Amino acid sequence: MYRELYHAGPRAEQAPPEERRAILEQVATQPLLDTMLKGIAALRASGRVTWGQPDLHTYDVQVHGDRAALHDCQDARKAGQADDRTGKRLTHGMPATHMVAALVKETDGEWRVAKVDQLEQPCSPAA
């Protein structure tokens, strides 16, 4: 489900505001769901959109019952923010971006991402 989060986000971003929650609810749960909705609204209000997708390198996946955690050493150089009107790329991510995600298996049996944090220290994709 973690990988799907990075595809659902841009779909929700391009959808009308009233459709965004339904798109994101398939892959995200609280508190991440509301965080993403607020972030998309703020991004769109500033005239920006996201472009590209980071390369994901997940590792150290730990499952404990209905909870899971994973680490991701992203290479986000092929993703960032762009001007919505012109398409000009304004930002890009960095290599070796260390992300930690918390997932929850919900009552419908589906895993959803509840939280994603970026750690300060870089990581190695070979980790």
N, C-alpha and C positions, 0 to 999 in steps of 0.2 A: 504494500500500500504506500510505502514511503516514496517509491519511484513515481507512482501515479499522482502523488501530490504535486509534482513539478510539471505535470501535464494539465491537471485540473486548474491550477492557478491561472495560467494564461487564458484558458477557456472562460473562466469566471470573469476575468478582467475584461474580456471582449463582449460579454453578455450584458443585457440590460440589468440594471441594479436589482430588479425584483426577481431575477433568475439566478443570481450569483450564489445565494445560500444553498439552493437545491443542488447545484453543481458541486460545491465544496463539501456539503454534508456526506457525499459519497466516500470521501477520503479523509476528512478532518473532523475532529470533535473538539469540545471545549477543553482548554481555553483558546487553542489555536484557531478554531473556526471564526470566532469574533475578531481575533487579531488580524486574520487574513482579510476579512470583510472590510474592516476599518482601513487597513493598508491599501487595499484596492481602491476604495473610495477616495482616499487622500492622494494616491498616485494619479488617478483619473482627474481629480480636481486641479492638480498641478499641470495638467496637459501632457502627462507622461504615460508611457506604456512600457512593458518589459519587452525585451527581445532575446532570442536565443534560449538555450538550455544549458545548464552546467553538466559537466561529465561527472557522474556519480560513481564513487568507489566505496561501497559500504563494506564494513567489517565489524567484528566484535559484536555480533548479534546475540543478545541474551534474552531468553523467554522465561518468564516466571508466571505460570498460570495464565491469567488474562491480561498480563502486562508484558511489555517488551521494550528493550532499548537497543539502539544501534548507533554506531559511529559511521560517519561518512567523510571521506577526504575528497572534497569536491575540487574540481578544476573549473572555476566559474569565469574564466577569461572569455568564453564564447557566449556570455549572457550579461545583461545589464538593463539599463533604462534608456529609452529613446524618446524624442519629441513626438507626440502623437500626430501632430499636423504634418511635419516634414519627414518623419522617419529617421532623422539624424540621430545616431547613437551618441548618447551623452555620457554614459558610464559603462564600465565593464567590471566584472568580478576579478578575483585573484586566484592564483593556483594554491593548492594545499590549504584550502579553507576547511577547517575542522568543525563539522556539525555533529550534534548529538540529538537524536530524536527519541521521543517517548511515544509508544503506541499502546492502544487499549483495544482489547477484544470486547466489542459491545454485545448487548443482549441479542442482536440479530445474527451473531456469529461472525461478523465482519471485523477485521482489524482496521482501525483508523488512527491517524496521527494526532496526538493530543498536544504535543509541544515540540518545538525545534529550537535549539540554542546553538549559537556560534561561539566556539571557544576561542580564546585569544591566541593560544599557541598553535602554530601551523602543524600539519600532519604530513605523513608520507603516503602516497597512493599505494605503496607496496605494503603498508602496515597490515 
